[in-house]
Amino acid sequence: MAVVDEEQFGPVIPIIAYDDLDAVVERVNASPFGLTASVWSTDLDTAARVAAQLDAGQATINAHANGLRPYLPFSGHKDSGIGVENALEGLAEYTSTTVLIYPKPTN
């Protein structure tokens, strides 16, 4: 089903009901894309456990992605991403670390 298997950028929300949560995680993580994911449930603890297992840059619970928040990092996983934007994690994308090791003074 193209609306589920292809990355979409529009006002479309495919809804698929499952009885087996492991099957949900497996199906979602089998996608080559991982920009955002939404988990909808009346049980917030279960929804949080499922969302934490999804290979996506952003996972929302009982909501859908509704724009960037500059104070939160934003990234896509797998074929959906090439790095991190926003927040300190986004700034880190433009830096590199050098560890300087020098001898201890003898005096």
Buried (B, 14 or more C-beta within 10 A) or exposed (E): EEEEEEBBEEEEEEEEEEEEBEEBBEEBBEBEBBBBBBBEBEEEEEBBBBBEBBBBBBBBBEEEBEEEEEEEBBBBBBEBBEEBBBBEBBEEEEEEEEEEEEEEEEE
